[in-house]
Amino acid sequence: MKYNLIKVKTTIISSLVLAGLSLSGCQVGSFTQKTIHTVAQTQTQLIALKDLFSEQTMESVSLSPDGEWIAFLQPHNGANNIHLVRKGGDLSDAKPITNLTDSVDNFVWSHHTNEIIFSKDHEGNENKQIFTLQFNPNNLKNSIIITNLTNKEDVNYILAKQLHDNSNKLAVFANLLQSDTYSLYQLDTKTHTMTLIDPNELKFSKAILNRAGEIMVGVVLNNDSSMTLYKKEEQSWQQVLRTQPGEQVEVIGYNEPKHTAVLSGSIQGRDKQELIELDLGTNILHTLHRDPLNNSDLYHVILQDDGQPLIAAYYDSRLRNYPLTESAASILSRITSHF
């Protein structure tokens, strides 16, 4: 379907832009899966892009931090499984590296070389468990090691991020304490132990974390369909704003150096979802970008690892990308010349 192809294209462009910025000297963490040799810089394709965009069963196309592999989800054995293909290969060369009967819900490349972190439920029970998958690039068929990091099938685990300063720790939300509340934990990938970080007493429906894996901004959905945005200040929660019923606000990222939050929202008189920056020191909101055609809500945002917005995208009859920095503009121009 066309919408699925747009999602594939969005993922690839995001990866390539961030890769180009990384190779140009900007700081991009490996967990964002973007440190690769790009079309933008080498003028060579990682894979035949026409094949990627004509393959409608692919999902979650992702490039490895070392630039050697493309991973994606595709049906195999009656379920969505992770497939790998080497840089420069054809899609016909892709191999499934999982052989699961329960579909993989999502995955990310790990900080550790040749390792993927993924989640799936069991027989549709909607309680996702978290796994690591390690592979030997020289012997894909016989080298796969899958490790279950979580073991309570009545608990739903949601991977938030891999910590920048300790790659053996994962920030994970889980409903261990109460079935309707997702508390924040640190999961040790070596010992499989869970340490409670934040009980989420306000019942955030969405939250963003800092580099240390702590919640900085969260959103609560209220009974009247309004939303309340909170920030952490001196170890306590402070209300920043409450929307009108039906208005939407979503937390997208946290810029630690600037102490600002990146939001998407149709709030305070905005009739469409716009890219908004919140100064967490002053609580002042200002629009970073809105659709120049005034046709669409904000569809997708590419963030640098430090939370700096690079590109805002909108989708109506086609995908439209708008660079927000000069370096992003330069790289995006070279990438899109290949599509």
Secondary structure in CASP SS format (residue, H / E / C, confidence):
PFRMAT SS
TARGET T0000
AUTHOR 0000-0000-0000
METHOD secondary structure of the structure
MODEL  1
M C 1.00
K H 1.00
Y H 1.00
N H 1.00
L H 1.00
I H 1.00
K H 1.00
V H 1.00
K H 1.00
T H 1.00
T H 1.00
I H 1.00
I H 1.00
S H 1.00
S H 1.00
L H 1.00
V H 1.00
L H 1.00
A H 1.00
G H 1.00
L H 1.00
S H 1.00
L H 1.00
S C 1.00
G C 1.00
C C 1.00
Q C 1.00
V C 1.00
G C 1.00
S H 1.00
F H 1.00
T H 1.00
Q C 1.00
K C 1.00
T C 1.00
I C 1.00
H C 1.00
T C 1.00
V H 1.00
A H 1.00
Q H 1.00
T H 1.00
Q C 1.00
T C 1.00
Q C 1.00
L C 1.00
I C 1.00
A C 1.00
L H 1.00
K H 1.00
D H 1.00
L H 1.00
F H 1.00
S H 1.00
E C 1.00
Q C 1.00
T C 1.00
M C 1.00
E E 1.00
S E 1.00
V E 1.00
S E 1.00
L E 1.00
S C 1.00
P C 1.00
D C 1.00
G C 1.00
E C 1.00
W E 1.00
I E 1.00
A E 1.00
F E 1.00
L E 1.00
Q E 1.00
P E 1.00
H E 1.00
N C 1.00
G C 1.00
A E 1.00
N E 1.00
N E 1.00
I E 1.00
H E 1.00
L E 1.00
V E 1.00
R E 1.00
K C 1.00
G C 1.00
G C 1.00
D C 1.00
L H 1.00
S H 1.00
D H 1.00
A C 1.00
K E 1.00
P E 1.00
I C 1.00
T C 1.00
N C 1.00
L C 1.00
T C 1.00
D C 1.00
S C 1.00
V E 1.00
D E 1.00
N E 1.00
F E 1.00
V E 1.00
W E 1.00
S C 1.00
H C 1.00
H C 1.00
T C 1.00
N C 1.00
E E 1.00
I E 1.00
I E 1.00
F E 1.00
S E 1.00
K E 1.00
D C 1.00
H C 1.00
E C 1.00
G C 1.00
N C 1.00
E C 1.00
N C 1.00
K C 1.00
Q E 1.00
I E 1.00
F E 1.00
T E 1.00
L E 1.00
Q E 1.00
F C 1.00
N C 1.00
P C 1.00
N C 1.00
N C 1.00
L H 1.00
K H 1.00
N H 1.00
S H 1.00
I C 1.00
I E 1.00
I E 1.00
T E 1.00
N E 1.00
L C 1.00
T C 1.00
N C 1.00
K C 1.00
E C 1.00
D C 1.00
V C 1.00
N C 1.00
Y E 1.00
I E 1.00
L E 1.00
A E 1.00
K E 1.00
Q E 1.00
L C 1.00
H C 1.00
D C 1.00
N C 1.00
S C 1.00
N C 1.00
K E 1.00
L E 1.00
A E 1.00
V E 1.00
F E 1.00
A E 1.00
N E 1.00
L E 1.00
L E 1.00
Q E 1.00
S C 1.00
D C 1.00
T E 1.00
Y E 1.00
S E 1.00
L E 1.00
Y E 1.00
Q E 1.00
L E 1.00
D E 1.00
T C 1.00
K C 1.00
T C 1.00
H C 1.00
T C 1.00
M E 1.00
T E 1.00
L E 1.00
I E 1.00
D E 1.00
P C 1.00
N C 1.00
E C 1.00
L C 1.00
K C 1.00
F C 1.00
S C 1.00
K E 1.00
A E 1.00
I E 1.00
L E 1.00
N C 1.00
R C 1.00
A C 1.00
G C 1.00
E C 1.00
I E 1.00
M E 1.00
V E 1.00
G E 1.00
V E 1.00
V E 1.00
L E 1.00
N C 1.00
N C 1.00
D C 1.00
S C 1.00
S C 1.00
M E 1.00
T E 1.00
L E 1.00
Y E 1.00
K E 1.00
K E 1.00
E E 1.00
E C 1.00
Q C 1.00
S E 1.00
W E 1.00
Q E 1.00
Q E 1.00
V E 1.00
L E 1.00
R E 1.00
T C 1.00
Q C 1.00
P C 1.00
G C 1.00
E C 1.00
Q C 1.00
V E 1.00
E E 1.00
V E 1.00
I E 1.00
G E 1.00
Y E 1.00
N E 1.00
E C 1.00
P C 1.00
K C 1.00
H C 1.00
T E 1.00
A E 1.00
V E 1.00
L E 1.00
S E 1.00
G E 1.00
S C 1.00
I C 1.00
Q C 1.00
G C 1.00
R C 1.00
D C 1.00
K C 1.00
Q C 1.00
E E 1.00
L E 1.00
I E 1.00
E E 1.00
L E 1.00
D E 1.00
L C 1.00
G C 1.00
T C 1.00
N C 1.00
I C 1.00
L E 1.00
H E 1.00
T E 1.00
L E 1.00
H E 1.00
R C 1.00
D C 1.00
P C 1.00
L C 1.00
N C 1.00
N C 1.00
S C 1.00
D C 1.00
L E 1.00
Y E 1.00
H E 1.00
V E 1.00
I E 1.00
L E 1.00
Q C 1.00
D C 1.00
D C 1.00
G C 1.00
Q C 1.00
P E 1.00
L E 1.00
I E 1.00
A E 1.00
A E 1.00
Y E 1.00
Y E 1.00
D C 1.00
S C 1.00
R C 1.00
L E 1.00
R E 1.00
N E 1.00
Y E 1.00
P E 1.00
L C 1.00
T C 1.00
E H 1.00
S H 1.00
A H 1.00
A H 1.00
S H 1.00
I H 1.00
L H 1.00
S H 1.00
R H 1.00
I H 1.00
T H 1.00
S C 1.00
H C 1.00
F C 1.00
END
